[in-house]
């Protein structure tokens, strides 16, 4: 049994676990299905923003929007200083002719034949013209950003990374320890405390903005990265989620002293650091 548990260790076996053991059941397909749907819903806006960052300003303002970064194909026409965008215009006989657009006035557009500009201008409806597009990654967006922002962009990236990493680490440590104690240790008022923490989810975050600012100000952390990092530490959502995760832990696990678990972890071949990571939630709650 110990060998089988060792074989199931690792990231891939953990992500491909099955409720029915070796053979997947219908519940496994349903579970992984809605999990993948959640991943798509969460990452799709991020992917859309990333793709849009490579679009030209004219491509961003188009409706309906295009999925891939595209730009209108242009051509230098004799008699015009700037290149004109090309359109495939459907003629009255059904044939398609490529023309260059001079200007657009409402639902009508003035166009000219790029092969014969002396033939004069032609007015066509915009519903008869299809723009000629080509795939184009607008790397100039990032180049202009770096040139116009100077060195401030790297400072902004550092500030964002610092606040994100510090706030996430401290939030997980504090809330997981509190959730472990509330879910595994039965003392007078433990249920009331957990319900009170969960009940605060109904309080809008804007209500506690002023008290939070007063606390940060009294601590002297105004205009400081640590002041911005400490604001999300007491996350009620994280505490309630960690409490539900810690509930299935065996009760005997929480009753073992921290030094005993550390010694057992090292005796089975694990390093001191690995044994601490394995049993760190029980340290503040150990006997």
Protein Blocks (a to p, Z undefined) as FASTA:
>chain_A
ZZmmmmmgcjklmmmccfklmaccfklmmmmmmmmmmmmmmmmmmmmmmmmmmpcfklmm
pccddfbdcdddddddehiabdcdddddddfkopacddddfbdehjaccdddfklmmnop
cdddfklpccdddddddfklmmmmmmmnommlmmmmmmmmmmmmmmmmmmmmmmmmmmmm
mmmmccehklmmmmmmmmmmmpcfklmmmmmmmmmmmnopghifklmmmmmmmafklmmm
mmmmmmmpcfklmmpcfklmmmmmmmnopafklmmmmmmmmmmmmZZ
